[in-house]
């Protein structure tokens, strides 16, 4: 009897969709409209701009929208955001305005029925990547809008692959050898060279536009056919250049629709 091997059914192509552009930390306008504030997100939504923003896990398990790990630059108060609970964090104000630090719930509620896409960066600290990823995913399970997730931390992407493989995920990268940010050299090299791509398998790369000529990024993106986003675009000239290079601009400090 002749035994024939069953042909493998090819996997369906993963549908990866990003917005045409994203307002970086909302469409802020300093000093009146702080970054990552509800005012910045309302301003972006009013213009139909997709928004990028950052999420931290607080001491009480809540999720807050804020960029830095340290509070001082944005609030004038010293301390790490992960050490705060939401009730105490809400007493602080952003950049000398009346704007409080938003909870993730507030931002998602604002965008829920708008049809405007979101780019959500997960900011890990102290090895909390697993709990942060799980809590954000559980909240997004109840969100009806369009979103993707990105992170500098490869462990977030690996966790996403495991617990929510359907969520579109992106690897954030910059030249950490030039900008060490406290990392030991071996970690800076691993992250800068995207050495963990076989494990994270991102759908897109979001890279620092100033570092765009780094050869390892270009070859990785071209060989894998990944979408690419560029941050942070702060001028019309860079915006035009990024689009010309096939990048999705993540912009701030100007309105790309105004000539």
Backbone as numpy.savetxt, mean C-alpha at the origin, in Angstrom:
# Nx Ny Nz CAx CAy CAz Cx Cy Cz
-2.87 -53.56 -21.57 -3.71 -52.35 -21.57 -2.84 -51.11 -21.57
-3.19 -50.18 -22.44 -2.41 -48.95 -22.53 -2.98 -47.89 -21.59
-2.10 -47.34 -20.79 -2.52 -46.30 -19.84 -2.12 -44.94 -20.39
-3.06 -44.08 -20.54 -2.77 -42.73 -21.03 -2.85 -41.75 -19.87
-1.91 -40.86 -19.86 -1.89 -39.85 -18.82 -2.91 -38.76 -19.11
-3.59 -38.38 -18.08 -4.57 -37.31 -18.21 -3.85 -35.97 -18.32
-4.22 -35.21 -19.32 -3.60 -33.90 -19.49 -4.04 -32.96 -18.39
-3.09 -32.19 -17.93 -3.41 -31.19 -16.91 -4.20 -30.04 -17.52
-5.22 -29.63 -16.80 -5.98 -28.48 -17.25 -5.21 -27.21 -16.90
-4.94 -26.36 -17.88 -4.18 -25.15 -17.57 -4.94 -24.25 -16.62
-4.19 -23.64 -15.71 -4.82 -22.74 -14.76 -5.32 -21.47 -15.46
-6.46 -21.01 -15.01 -6.98 -19.77 -15.57 -6.07 -18.61 -15.18
-5.89 -17.67 -16.08 -5.05 -16.51 -15.81 -5.66 -15.69 -14.67
-4.81 -15.23 -13.78 -5.26 -14.44 -12.64 -5.61 -13.04 -13.12
-6.82 -12.63 -12.84 -7.28 -11.30 -13.28 -6.75 -10.26 -12.31
-5.80 -9.46 -12.77 -5.18 -8.43 -11.94 -5.59 -7.07 -12.47
-6.22 -6.29 -11.61 -6.70 -4.97 -12.03 -6.30 -3.94 -10.99
-5.69 -2.87 -11.45 -5.38 -1.73 -10.60 -6.06 -0.50 -11.18
-6.17 0.54 -10.35 -6.72 1.79 -10.83 -5.73 2.46 -11.79
-6.21 3.44 -12.52 -5.36 4.18 -13.45 -4.29 4.98 -12.72
-4.62 5.42 -11.47 -3.71 6.22 -10.65 -4.27 6.22 -9.23
-3.41 6.60 -8.28 -3.83 6.66 -6.88 -3.31 7.94 -6.24
-4.16 8.57 -5.43 -3.74 9.71 -4.62 -3.02 9.18 -3.39
-1.81 9.62 -3.18 -0.96 9.10 -2.11 -1.42 9.61 -0.74
-1.83 8.69 0.12 -2.35 9.02 1.46 -3.55 9.97 1.37
-4.40 9.69 0.39 -5.52 10.58 0.13 -5.05 11.79 -0.65
-6.00 12.62 -1.09 -5.63 13.81 -1.85 -5.44 14.96 -0.87
-4.29 14.92 -0.17 -4.03 15.91 0.87 -3.46 17.20 0.25
-3.55 18.25 1.03 -3.05 19.56 0.62 -2.60 20.29 1.88
-1.33 20.11 2.19 -0.81 20.63 3.44 -0.62 22.15 3.36
-0.81 22.87 4.50 -1.07 22.35 5.84 -2.56 22.19 6.17
-3.45 22.63 5.26 -4.88 22.61 5.59 -5.46 21.20 5.65
-5.04 20.34 4.72 -5.59 18.98 4.62 -4.47 17.98 4.84
-4.36 17.38 6.03 -3.23 16.49 6.34 -3.32 15.17 5.55
-2.18 14.54 5.41 -2.13 13.22 4.79 -2.88 12.20 5.65
-3.42 11.19 4.99 -4.12 10.10 5.69 -5.18 10.61 6.66
-5.85 11.68 6.30 -6.94 12.22 7.12 -8.26 12.00 6.39
-9.35 12.03 7.14 -10.65 11.90 6.50 -10.89 13.04 5.52
-10.37 14.23 5.82 -10.51 15.35 4.89 -9.81 15.04 3.57
-8.64 14.41 3.64 -7.91 14.05 2.42 -8.65 12.98 1.63
-9.27 12.04 2.34 -9.99 10.99 1.63 -11.30 11.51 1.03
-11.98 12.41 1.74 -13.18 13.02 1.17 -12.82 13.85 -0.07
-11.72 14.55 0.01 -11.26 15.38 -1.12 -10.94 14.49 -2.33
-10.31 13.35 -2.08 -10.02 12.41 -3.17 -11.31 11.84 -3.75
-12.23 11.44 -2.86 -13.49 10.85 -3.33 -14.29 11.85 -4.15
-14.28 13.12 -3.75 -15.01 14.15 -4.49 -14.51 14.29 -5.92
-13.23 13.99 -6.13 -12.64 14.08 -7.47 -12.60 12.73 -8.19
-13.08 11.72 -7.51 -13.08 10.39 -8.11 -11.72 9.74 -8.15
-10.77 10.22 -7.32 -9.44 9.66 -7.29 -9.39 8.40 -6.41
-8.85 7.33 -6.95 -8.52 6.18 -6.11 -7.47 6.62 -5.10
-7.50 6.02 -3.90 -6.60 6.44 -2.83 -5.70 5.30 -2.36
-4.47 5.68 -2.05 -3.54 4.81 -1.34 -3.49 5.26 0.10
-3.44 4.30 1.05 -3.27 4.67 2.45 -2.65 3.52 3.22
-2.27 3.82 4.48 -1.47 2.91 5.29 -2.26 2.46 6.53
-2.06 1.22 6.94 -2.81 0.67 8.08 -1.85 0.07 9.10
-2.05 0.45 10.37 -1.31 -0.10 11.50 -2.26 -0.87 12.42
-1.71 -1.86 13.11 -2.42 -2.60 14.14 -2.12 -1.98 15.50
-3.16 -1.60 16.23 -2.99 -0.95 17.52 -2.92 -1.97 18.66
-2.59 -1.47 19.86 -2.41 -2.34 21.02 -3.69 -3.07 21.40
-4.86 -2.47 21.11 -6.13 -3.09 21.47 -6.73 -3.93 20.34
-5.96 -4.13 19.27 -6.44 -4.94 18.15 -7.18 -4.17 17.08
-7.43 -2.88 17.31 -8.06 -2.05 16.28 -7.06 -1.68 15.20
-7.59 -1.16 14.10 -6.76 -0.80 12.94 -6.90 0.69 12.68
-5.76 1.36 12.52 -5.76 2.81 12.29 -5.03 3.13 10.99
-5.44 4.23 10.37 -4.84 4.69 9.11 -3.85 5.80 9.42
-2.57 5.49 9.22 -1.48 6.39 9.58 -0.23 5.85 8.91
0.70 6.73 8.53 1.88 6.24 7.82 3.01 5.81 8.74
3.50 6.72 9.56 4.72 6.46 10.32 4.48 5.50 11.47
5.54 4.82 11.87 5.47 4.03 13.10 5.51 4.96 14.31
6.32 6.02 14.22 6.41 7.03 15.27 5.37 8.12 15.01
4.75 8.63 16.07 3.65 9.58 15.96 4.12 11.03 15.79
5.35 11.34 16.15 5.77 12.73 16.34 5.66 13.59 15.09
6.08 13.10 13.94 6.06 13.95 12.73 4.67 14.48 12.43
3.66 13.66 12.60 2.30 14.04 12.22 1.48 14.63 13.37
1.83 14.30 14.60 0.99 14.74 15.72 1.71 15.61 16.74
3.05 15.64 16.70 3.80 16.37 17.70 3.95 15.63 19.01
3.42 14.42 19.09 3.48 13.62 20.31 4.45 12.46 20.09
5.35 12.26 21.04 6.30 11.16 20.91 5.64 9.83 21.28
6.09 8.78 20.63 5.55 7.45 20.93 5.28 6.67 19.66
5.17 5.35 19.81 4.89 4.46 18.68 3.40 4.20 18.59
2.88 4.24 17.39 1.44 4.09 17.21 0.96 2.73 17.68
1.76 1.69 17.53 1.34 0.34 17.94 1.13 0.22 19.45
1.66 1.17 20.21 1.50 1.13 21.67 0.22 1.80 22.14
-0.53 2.40 21.24 -1.76 3.11 21.59 -2.98 2.23 21.36
-4.03 2.48 22.13 -5.33 1.93 21.76 -6.11 3.01 21.01
-7.20 2.63 20.39 -7.89 3.55 19.50 -8.45 4.77 20.23
-8.98 4.57 21.44 -9.60 5.68 22.16 -8.57 6.76 22.48
-7.37 6.39 22.89 -6.33 7.37 23.19 -5.74 7.97 21.92
-5.64 7.16 20.88 -5.11 7.67 19.62 -6.02 8.74 19.03
-7.32 8.57 19.23 -8.28 9.51 18.66 -8.21 10.89 19.32
-7.52 11.00 20.44 -7.38 12.30 21.09 -6.31 13.16 20.41
-5.45 12.55 19.61 -4.40 13.28 18.92 -4.94 13.93 17.66
-4.25 14.96 17.18 -4.67 15.68 15.98 -3.52 15.74 14.98
-3.88 15.75 13.72 -2.91 15.69 12.64 -2.45 17.08 12.20
-1.14 17.29 12.25 -0.49 18.45 11.65 -1.09 19.78 12.09
-1.49 19.87 13.36 -2.00 21.12 13.88 -3.41 21.48 13.45
-4.12 20.54 12.83 -5.51 20.76 12.42 -6.44 20.11 13.44
-7.73 20.12 13.16 -8.70 19.44 14.01 -8.93 17.99 13.58
-8.16 17.53 12.60 -8.36 16.18 12.06 -7.75 15.11 12.96
-8.56 14.13 13.41 -8.01 13.01 14.17 -7.44 11.94 13.24
-6.72 11.00 13.82 -6.23 9.84 13.07 -7.42 8.92 12.80
-7.69 8.58 11.54 -8.88 7.76 11.26 -8.68 6.29 11.62
-9.77 5.65 11.98 -9.80 4.20 12.05 -10.04 3.66 10.64
-9.57 2.45 10.38 -9.79 1.84 9.06 -11.28 1.78 8.75
-12.10 1.49 9.75 -13.55 1.42 9.53 -14.09 2.70 8.91
-13.62 3.85 9.38 -14.11 5.13 8.87 -13.78 5.30 7.39
-12.57 4.96 7.03 -12.15 5.14 5.64 -12.94 4.19 4.73
-13.09 2.94 5.15 -13.84 1.99 4.33 -15.31 2.40 4.23
-15.88 2.91 5.31 -17.27 3.36 5.26 -17.44 4.51 4.26
-16.45 5.40 4.20 -16.51 6.52 3.26 -16.55 6.03 1.81
-15.73 5.02 1.51 -15.58 4.57 0.13 -16.55 3.44 -0.26
-17.25 2.88 0.69 -18.02 1.66 0.48 -18.86 1.67 -0.80
-19.62 2.70 -1.03 -20.57 2.70 -2.15 -20.15 3.64 -3.29
-18.89 4.03 -3.32 -18.44 4.99 -4.33 -17.98 4.34 -5.62
-17.57 3.06 -5.54 -16.98 2.42 -6.71 -15.54 2.84 -6.96
-14.94 3.56 -6.01 -13.56 4.06 -6.16 -12.60 3.03 -5.57
-11.60 2.60 -6.33 -10.67 1.58 -5.83 -9.72 2.12 -4.76
-9.22 1.20 -3.92 -8.30 1.53 -2.85 -7.03 0.70 -2.96
-5.93 1.31 -2.57 -4.63 0.64 -2.49 -4.20 0.70 -1.03
-4.22 -0.43 -0.34 -4.06 -0.48 1.11 -2.70 -1.07 1.46
-1.87 -0.24 2.09 -0.56 -0.72 2.51 -0.60 -1.17 3.96
-0.09 -2.36 4.23 -0.01 -2.87 5.60 1.37 -2.59 6.17
1.39 -1.89 7.32 2.63 -1.45 7.96 2.89 -2.35 9.17
3.85 -3.23 9.04 4.15 -4.17 10.12 5.11 -3.55 11.13
5.09 -4.09 12.34 6.00 -3.66 13.40 6.13 -4.77 14.42
7.36 -5.01 14.86 7.57 -5.97 15.94 7.10 -7.38 15.63
7.16 -7.80 14.40 6.76 -9.16 14.05 5.27 -9.41 14.06
4.45 -8.35 13.91 2.99 -8.52 13.98 2.35 -8.78 12.62
3.15 -9.18 11.63 2.65 -9.31 10.27 1.46 -10.26 10.16
1.47 -11.35 10.92 0.39 -12.33 10.79 -0.92 -11.78 11.35
-0.88 -11.21 12.55 -2.10 -10.68 13.15 -2.63 -9.48 12.37
-1.73 -8.61 11.93 -2.14 -7.46 11.13 -2.84 -7.92 9.86
-2.23 -8.84 9.15 -2.82 -9.32 7.89 -4.17 -9.98 8.14
-4.27 -10.81 9.16 -5.53 -11.50 9.45 -6.64 -10.51 9.81
-6.33 -9.53 10.64 -7.36 -8.58 11.07 -7.82 -7.70 9.91
-6.89 -7.27 9.08 -7.27 -6.46 7.92 -8.13 -7.30 6.97
-7.74 -8.53 6.74 -8.52 -9.39 5.84 -9.93 -9.63 6.37
-10.05 -9.86 7.67 -11.38 -10.08 8.23 -12.26 -8.85 8.06
-11.67 -7.68 8.21 -12.45 -6.45 8.00 -12.82 -6.29 6.52
-11.90 -6.58 5.65 -12.16 -6.43 4.22 -13.15 -7.48 3.70
-13.31 -8.58 4.41 -14.32 -9.57 4.03 -15.71 -8.94 4.02
-15.91 -7.91 4.83 -17.21 -7.24 4.91 -17.29 -5.97 4.06
-16.24 -5.73 3.29 -16.19 -4.51 2.48 -16.61 -4.82 1.05
-17.53 -4.03 0.53 -18.05 -4.32 -0.80 -17.34 -3.62 -1.93
-16.36 -2.77 -1.61 -15.68 -2.01 -2.64 -14.47 -2.75 -3.22
-13.82 -2.09 -4.16 -12.67 -2.66 -4.86 -11.38 -2.24 -4.15
-10.48 -3.19 -3.94 -9.22 -2.87 -3.25 -8.14 -3.87 -3.64
-6.90 -3.47 -3.41 -5.75 -4.38 -3.46 -4.90 -4.07 -2.24
-4.00 -4.99 -1.90 -3.14 -4.83 -0.72 -1.68 -4.87 -1.15
-0.87 -4.03 -0.48 0.56 -4.05 -0.73 1.31 -3.93 0.60
2.60 -4.27 0.58 3.42 -4.13 1.77 4.89 -4.22 1.39
5.73 -3.55 2.19 7.17 -3.75 2.07 7.58 -5.10 2.64
6.81 -5.59 3.59 7.16 -6.81 4.32 6.73 -8.04 3.52
7.67 -8.83 3.00 7.31 -10.01 2.21 6.45 -11.00 2.99
6.56 -11.00 4.31 5.78 -11.94 5.11 4.29 -11.66 5.00
3.93 -10.40 4.80 2.52 -10.06 4.59 2.01 -10.72 3.33
2.78 -10.65 2.26 2.35 -11.24 1.00 2.26 -12.75 1.09
3.20 -13.36 1.80 3.14 -14.81 1.97 1.93 -15.22 2.81
1.61 -14.40 3.81 0.42 -14.68 4.62 -0.85 -14.51 3.79
-0.88 -13.48 2.95 -2.03 -13.28 2.06 -2.22 -14.45 1.13
-1.12 -14.96 0.58 -1.21 -16.13 -0.32 -1.87 -17.30 0.39
-1.60 -17.41 1.68 -2.10 -18.56 2.45 -3.56 -18.38 2.85
-3.93 -17.21 3.37 -5.26 -17.06 3.97 -6.29 -16.40 3.04
-5.84 -15.58 2.08 -6.76 -14.95 1.13 -6.10 -14.90 -0.25
-5.91 -16.06 -0.87 -5.16 -16.10 -2.13 -5.83 -15.32 -3.25
-7.12 -15.02 -3.13 -7.81 -14.29 -4.19 -7.51 -12.80 -4.16
-7.02 -12.29 -3.04 -6.76 -10.85 -2.95 -5.52 -10.49 -3.77
-5.65 -9.48 -4.59 -4.52 -9.00 -5.39 -3.50 -8.36 -4.45
-2.24 -8.75 -4.59 -1.20 -8.31 -3.66 -0.01 -7.71 -4.42
0.61 -6.72 -3.78 1.74 -6.04 -4.40 2.92 -5.94 -3.46
4.11 -6.04 -4.04 5.35 -5.90 -3.27 5.88 -4.48 -3.40
5.95 -3.77 -2.29 6.58 -2.45 -2.27 8.09 -2.62 -2.19
8.81 -1.75 -2.89 10.27 -1.87 -2.88 10.91 -0.51 -3.12
12.07 -0.34 -2.51 12.94 0.78 -2.80 14.37 0.28 -2.70
15.34 1.13 -2.99 16.74 0.74 -2.85 17.12 0.90 -1.38
16.97 -0.18 -0.63 17.28 -0.14 0.80 18.78 -0.11 1.07
19.58 -0.35 0.05 21.03 -0.24 0.25 21.40 1.24 0.33
20.74 2.07 -0.48 20.94 3.52 -0.39 20.25 4.10 0.83
19.06 3.58 1.16 18.26 4.09 2.28 18.01 2.93 3.25
18.94 2.72 4.15 18.92 1.51 4.97 17.75 1.46 5.94
17.35 2.59 6.49 16.24 2.67 7.42 16.38 1.67 8.58
17.61 1.53 9.06 17.86 0.68 10.21 17.98 -0.80 9.92
17.86 -1.21 8.67 17.94 -2.62 8.34 19.39 -3.10 8.31
19.65 -4.33 8.77 20.98 -4.91 8.55 21.24 -5.09 7.06
22.50 -5.12 6.68 22.85 -5.13 5.26 22.22 -6.30 4.51
22.20 -7.49 5.12 21.68 -8.65 4.40 20.20 -8.49 4.09
19.43 -7.90 5.04 18.01 -7.66 4.78 17.83 -6.59 3.71
18.64 -5.55 3.77 18.57 -4.50 2.76 18.82 -5.06 1.36
19.77 -5.96 1.27 20.09 -6.57 -0.04 18.96 -7.47 -0.51
18.43 -8.30 0.40 17.34 -9.21 0.03 16.12 -8.44 -0.47
15.75 -7.39 0.27 14.57 -6.61 -0.10 14.81 -5.80 -1.37
15.97 -5.20 -1.48 16.28 -4.37 -2.65 16.32 -5.18 -3.93
16.75 -6.43 -3.83 16.88 -7.28 -5.01 15.66 -8.16 -5.26
14.59 -7.93 -4.49 13.36 -8.72 -4.66 13.64 -10.22 -4.63
14.52 -10.62 -3.72 14.97 -12.01 -3.68 13.88 -12.99 -3.28
12.82 -12.49 -2.65 11.78 -13.39 -2.15 10.57 -13.49 -3.07
10.69 -13.00 -4.29 9.56 -13.07 -5.23 9.04 -14.49 -5.44
9.90 -15.52 -5.49 9.36 -16.88 -5.68 8.43 -17.31 -4.55
8.54 -16.69 -3.38 7.71 -17.04 -2.23 6.50 -16.12 -2.09
6.68 -14.85 -2.43 5.58 -13.89 -2.28 4.66 -13.88 -3.49
5.22 -14.12 -4.68 4.47 -14.15 -5.94 3.47 -12.98 -6.04
3.97 -11.75 -6.01 3.07 -10.60 -6.09 2.45 -10.46 -7.47
1.32 -9.78 -7.50 0.66 -9.48 -8.76 1.18 -8.18 -9.37
1.75 -7.33 -8.52 2.34 -6.09 -9.03 3.48 -5.66 -8.13
4.34 -4.82 -8.67 5.43 -4.22 -7.91 5.16 -2.72 -7.83
5.29 -2.16 -6.63 5.17 -0.72 -6.43 6.53 -0.22 -5.96
7.21 0.54 -6.81 8.59 0.89 -6.52 8.78 2.40 -6.43
9.82 2.79 -5.71 10.18 4.20 -5.57 10.64 4.71 -6.92
9.98 5.76 -7.41 10.25 6.23 -8.78 11.69 6.73 -8.92
12.26 7.27 -7.86 13.65 7.73 -7.91 14.63 6.59 -8.15
14.21 5.37 -7.82 15.08 4.20 -7.96 14.71 3.35 -9.18
14.00 3.93 -10.12 13.38 3.16 -11.19 14.37 2.43 -12.10
15.62 2.84 -12.11 16.59 2.23 -13.02 17.27 0.99 -12.45
16.87 0.58 -11.26 17.52 -0.59 -10.67 17.25 -1.83 -11.54
18.31 -2.44 -12.00 18.22 -3.49 -13.03 17.42 -4.70 -12.56
17.59 -5.10 -11.30 16.91 -6.32 -10.83 15.41 -6.15 -10.86
14.90 -4.94 -10.59 13.46 -4.72 -10.62 12.93 -4.82 -12.03
13.65 -4.17 -12.95 13.19 -4.16 -14.34 13.11 -5.57 -14.89
14.16 -6.37 -14.65 14.17 -7.74 -15.18 13.09 -8.59 -14.53
12.88 -8.39 -13.22 11.85 -9.16 -12.52 10.47 -8.85 -13.06
10.18 -7.57 -13.25 8.85 -7.18 -13.73 8.63 -7.62 -15.17
9.66 -7.47 -16.00 9.51 -7.85 -17.41 9.37 -9.36 -17.57
10.15 -10.13 -16.81 10.11 -11.58 -16.97 8.80 -12.18 -16.48
8.18 -11.54 -15.49 6.94 -12.06 -14.91 5.70 -11.36 -15.45
5.89 -10.35 -16.27 4.75 -9.64 -16.85 3.88 -8.96 -15.81
4.49 -8.48 -14.73 3.72 -7.87 -13.65 3.39 -6.41 -13.94
2.26 -5.98 -13.38 1.95 -4.56 -13.40 2.93 -3.83 -12.50
3.15 -2.55 -12.78 4.09 -1.78 -11.96 3.49 -0.43 -11.62
3.66 -0.06 -10.36 3.22 1.23 -9.86 4.43 2.00 -9.38
4.39 3.33 -9.48 5.53 4.17 -9.12 5.11 5.19 -8.07
5.90 5.32 -7.03 5.66 6.27 -5.95 6.95 7.01 -5.63
6.91 8.18 -5.02 5.74 9.03 -4.96 5.93 10.10 -6.03
4.95 10.27 -6.90 5.03 11.21 -8.01 4.56 12.58 -7.53
5.47 13.58 -7.59 5.16 14.89 -7.03 5.20 16.02 -8.06
5.30 15.69 -9.32 5.31 16.73 -10.35 4.67 16.19 -11.61
4.18 17.10 -12.43 3.57 16.69 -13.69 4.59 16.03 -14.61
5.85 16.49 -14.54 6.89 15.90 -15.38 7.12 14.43 -15.02
7.21 14.14 -13.72 7.39 12.75 -13.29 6.14 11.92 -13.58
4.98 12.54 -13.45 3.72 11.84 -13.74 3.70 11.39 -15.21
4.06 12.31 -16.10 4.09 11.99 -17.53 5.13 10.91 -17.82
6.30 11.03 -17.18 7.36 10.04 -17.40 6.94 8.66 -16.89
6.29 8.61 -15.74 5.86 7.33 -15.18 4.84 6.66 -16.10
3.87 7.42 -16.55 2.85 6.86 -17.45 3.50 6.37 -18.75
4.45 7.13 -19.26 5.14 6.75 -20.49 5.89 5.43 -20.32
6.38 5.19 -19.11 7.10 3.94 -18.83 6.15 2.79 -18.47
4.85 3.04 -18.57 3.88 1.99 -18.30 3.59 1.78 -16.83
3.87 2.80 -16.01 3.65 2.69 -14.57 2.32 3.33 -14.17
1.76 2.83 -13.09 0.59 3.44 -12.47 1.08 4.46 -11.46
0.80 5.75 -11.65 1.34 6.76 -10.75 0.61 6.80 -9.41
1.38 6.91 -8.34 0.87 7.18 -7.00 1.35 8.59 -6.67
0.45 9.56 -6.72 0.84 10.96 -6.79 0.39 11.74 -5.56
1.03 12.90 -5.35 0.62 13.83 -4.30 1.12 15.23 -4.65
0.55 16.23 -3.97 0.97 17.62 -4.04 0.60 18.33 -5.34
-0.14 17.68 -6.22 -0.66 18.37 -7.40 -1.85 17.59 -7.92
-2.64 18.26 -8.73 -3.83 17.65 -9.33 -3.50 17.24 -10.77
-3.44 15.96 -11.06 -3.06 15.54 -12.42 -4.06 15.93 -13.49
-5.28 16.32 -13.09 -6.28 16.72 -14.07 -6.22 18.21 -14.43
-5.41 18.96 -13.69 -5.29 20.40 -13.98 -4.05 20.65 -14.81
-4.22 21.37 -15.90 -3.10 21.70 -16.79 -2.31 22.88 -16.25
